Amino acid sequence: MRDALLNKPIHDVDIATSAYPEEIKQIFHRTIDVGIDHGTVLVLVGEEQYEITTFRTESTYQDFRRPDTVTFVRSLKEDLKRRDFTINALAMDVDGKIIDLFDGILDLEQKIIRAVGNPKERFHEDALRMMRGLRFASQLDFTIETNTLSAIEEFHPLLGKISVERIAVEFIKLLLGKNRRAALLPFIETECYQYCPGLKKHGEALFNFSDLSNRPIDAENQAWTLLIHTIGLKETDIRNFLKTWKQSNQMIQEVQLLIFGLNKRLSGDWQVMDLFNLGLDAVLSIENLLYYYDQKSKIEEVKERYLRLPIHNRKQLAITGNDLLDYFDEKPGKWLGDMIEILEIAVVNGQITNNKELLIAYAKNIIDKE
């Protein structure tokens, strides 16, 4: 309901009912028990699938994330009372009437993130809700209500009970929101960052990060790059930092490349070998990041320079290692990789045309001089 009222695209619809799971299965002929213990039944109608969940209450959360017991109820109000925030505690009946028992519509209109009922109880039930609240503030450009924010400040140590993977999902969404500053400041001031991997010692640097231009960040790898660069991690520490955040090897490699390129670009203009080694996607991402450092980007100019390169990767080199081995009748060794690199650099810098015969002659000249 929240996204519909905000005129945002609707990605999924949650169907809830007073019917108990066994009753749902009696009504529909084709069903699958996808989450029967929590009241969810998958209903198959033609080629469509619908998840239908029974109204329920939850009690005791010993791990501060999942309820120990779930009780099915007939009351929609009891079901909505367990939701995290008022803007997420809205429902629509079969006639299209909106059911708003906790002033969620008013909070949407006033752009407020407010916990349902007692925020201390909500966060004690599920500590991840604190990160979700911060994430919503960023994504929706909302403000966190005073009592809700105070409860986050009091209960933030419970984030230590939550898995890094779940925190990371919310943190990335926060960084990519349309107003991340609206979330970063309370994230820092409530000390939630103390329970996020690798950030405990970087409180002041995080304030600097929040001071960067509030322009939305385009991609996850750019978000990590800006964060890591701002808190001043050494390039050798990037892998361990992102590993603690449970990031993939691909993401780590992308961020390492962007950090390397960003440091080069901030110290001067691109050299042709920089463009070649980094590749177009990374170079354009780095040009885009210059905005956050109050530097003028040259996206179109750099793109044209890249496209004018004689070759864009080693596979396009007109000669291979086997060609060199055949011509010089030598065994493979370090010399071969070194020679390919020399030829590659010469072609990219325009010192020689990318032609097999010319490259062999160039290589022969180098070897003869040795």
N, C-alpha and C positions, 0 to 999 in steps of 0.2 A: 504493500500500500504506500509505503514511504516514497518510493521512486515514482509511482503513478501520480501522486499528489505534487511531486516536484517536477512533473513533466519530463522525467528521465526515461530512457529505454528500460523496459521490464525484461529481465533475463530469466526469471522463473516465478512461479506462483505456488505458494504454500497453501494446500487445502487442509483445513482442520474441521473436525466434526465431533458431535457429542456421541456418535455411535462408537461402541467399543470394537476392537479389532475383529473379534469373532462375528460381530454383527455386520461389519463391512464385508467380510468374506461370504456371509450368507446373502447379502444384497447383490454382489457382483459375482459372475460366474468364473471369471479368470483373474486370479490374484496371485501375488507372490509375497511371501513373508520376508521383506527386506530389512525390517527393523522392528520386528514384532514386540520385542521386550520394551521398546520405547513407544509402542503404539502406532508404528508406521507400516502400512500395507501398500504394496504396489498394485494398482488396478490397471488391467489391460482392457482397452476398449478399441476394437479394430486394430489399427496400427499404432495407436497412441498409448502412452503410459502416463499414469497419474499417481503420485505419492499422496496418500491420504493418511493423516495422523489424528489420532484421538486426542481430545482435550486432556491435559494431564497436569498434575502438580509434581513437584520434585522436592525431596527432603534430604538433608545432610550431604555435604560435599567434602568428604575427608581429604580428597586430593586437590581441592580448590579448583576443580575443573569439571568433573562429571558427577552427576547425582548418584548417591548410593541406592536410592529407591525412587521409583516412578509409580505414581498412582493415577489411574484413569478416572476422569471426572466427567460430569455432564455439563459443567458450567464453563462458558467461554471466559467469564471474568477471572475465574481461578487460573485458567490457562494463560491469559494475558498478563496476570500478576507476576509470572515468573520470567517475563521478558526482560531484556537488559535496559533499554532506554524507551522513553515514551514514544519517540518517533518510530520505534519498531514494534509498538504494542497497539497497532491499528488493525482492524479487520473489516471485511465487507461481507454482508450476507448475500443470499442468493438473489435478492431483489435489487442489489446494487447499493444498499444503504451502508454508509460507513459507520462502524462502531468504534467510538473513541472514548474509552473509559478513564483515560489518564491525561487528557489534554495534550495528546500528541500533535494534533493539528495546530493548536496554538503555538506549541514549541517549534513546529516546522515554520510557521509564519514568522516567529520571532528569531529564528535561526539559533535555537538553543539545544544543546545536548544535555538531557536530564535523565537520571536514572529513574526507573519505575519504583515507586515507594521509597524505602530506606536505602540509600546508595551503599551504606556500609554492608547491609545484608546482601545486596546484589553482588558486590565485589568479593565478599567472603565466600559466596556460593561459587563464583567463577571469576578467578583473578584476571583471566585474559580479557574480561570486559573492560578493564581499565585501558588496555591498549586499543581495544575496539573503539572506545569513546574518543580517544585521541585521534585515531584514524578517521573516524567520522568527522571530527572537527576539521581535519585537513581536506578530506574529500568534498565535504559539503560547504566548507567555508562557514562553519558554525562556531559558536562560543560554548564552552562547557560551563554549565550552571554552577554557582558558587558551592552549594552543598555537595554536589557531585564531585567537584574538583577537590574539595577538602577531604572527601573520602578517599580519593585517589592518593592524595598526599599521605594519608594515614595508613592506607593498606598497600602501598606500592611494594613493600618487601615480599608480599605474597607472589609477586611475579617470579620470584626465585623457585616457586613450585611448578611453574609452567615450562613446558618443553621449549627449547630454543626454536624448533621448527615453527611452532605456532606463533611465537613472538615475532619471528622473522617475517611471516606472512603479513601481519598487521603493520610492522615497521616499514616494510617496503611500500605498502599501500599508502601509508602516512607520507612517505617521502615523495610519492608520485601524485599526491593530491593537488588540488588547484590552489590551496592556501596552506602549504606545509608549515609556515611560520605560526599559524593559529594553533597548531598542534605541537610544534617543536618547543615553543616557550613553556607551556605547561608540562611537557614531557621532561624538560630540564628542571624546571622549578619544583616539581613534585618529586624529583629524583628517581623517576622511573628508569632513567638511563643507567642508574647504578646496577640494575639487574638485567642489563642487556650486554651481550658478549663484547668484551674489548673496549667498552665505553666508560668504565668506572672512573678512570683517571683523566677523562677528557671533558669535564664539565665546561670549562672556560672555552675550549675549542668548539664545543657544540653551540655555545652562544654565538661565536663567530660564524658558524655554519648557518645559524638561523638569520644572521644579518645579511647573508648573500641575497641577491635579487630574488624576489618571491615568485618569479616566473616559473610556471610548472616545468618539471623536468620530464624530458621525452621518454626516457627508457630506464630500465632497472640498472643496467651496467653504468649508465651515466650518473645515476643517483649514488651508487656505491663509490664511483670515482670522485665525485664532488665531496662526499663525506670523508673519504680516506685522505684526499689531498688536503682538506681543510684541517683535519685533526693532526696532520703532519706525520703520518706513518711513513717509515722508511719503505722503499720498494721491496726490500728483503722480508718485510713483516706482513706484506699484503696477503700472501697465501694463508698464513696462520690465522690472521684476523678473519678472513672470509670463511675459513674452515670452521672456526668457532661458531659462525653464523649458519653452518650447515649448507653453504652454497656449493653448487656443482663445480666440477673442474672446468667446465666450459665458461661459466660465469667468472671464475677466478682468472682464467687466461685472458678473457676479454677486458677485465678491469685492469690487470697488470699491463696490458698493451696500451690502454687508454691513459693510465697514469704515466707511463714512460713517454708517450707521445705528448701529453699535456705539459709535462715538464720541459720538453724540447720546445714546444710552441710558445710557451710563456717566456722563454729566453731568447726568442728570435723567430724569424720566418722559416718556412719549410725549406729544406734542401731536397733535391730530387730523390735522393736515396731514402729520405724519411718517408716521402710519399709512397715509394715503392715498397719499403719494408712494412709499413703500417697498413697499407691497403685503403681503398676509397672509403669504405664504411667507417673505419676507425678515424680517419682523417676528418671526415665530415662531422662525426660525433664530437671530436675535439674542437673543431671550429665552432660548433654550437655551444660548447661549454665556455668559450671565451666570454660569452655574454655575462656570465656570473662573476667575471673578474674585471668587468667594465672595460673590456678590450673589444675592438672592432673585429668581427669575423669577416673572412673573405671566402665564403662558401662557394660562390660561383667561380671566382678566380682560381681557387684551389682545385675545384672539380675539373676545370678546363686544363690546368697544368697536369693533373693526374692522367686525364684521358690522352694527352699528347705524349706521354711516356712511350718510348719505343716498345717496351714490354711491360707487362703488369704482374708477371710471376715467373718463376724459374722455368716452368714448363714451356714457356713461350721462347726460351732461348734456343737459337737455331742449332745448337750443338749439345750433345749429351756426354756424360762421363764415358760411356762405351765408345763414342766416337774418338775421344782423346786416347783411350786405352789402345784402340786399334791403330791409331796413327803413330803413336809414340812407342808402341810395343812395350809398355811398362805394366807392372803389377799395380793393383789398386793400393792406395795409401793416402796419407794426409795430403800429399801433394795434389791429388785429384780434386778433393773438395776445395782446397785453396785456389786452384786454377779456375774451377767453375765460378767461384765467387769473384775472382779478378775479372773474368770475362763478363760476368753479370753486371758488375759495377761499371765497366767500360761501356757496355751497351746502354745502360740506363743514363749515364752521364753524356752520351752522345759522342764518345771518343772513337767509337767504331760502329759500323753498320752491323745489324743482326743478320749476318750471312755466314753459313757454315765454313766456307773456304777462307773467308777473311778472319774468322775467329780462330781457325787452326793456325793460320799464319801468325796471328797475334800471339797465340800461345807458344808457338815455336820460337818466336823472337825473344820471349821472356825466358824460356828454358835455355836458349843458346847463350844469353847474357849471364846466366848462372854458371 
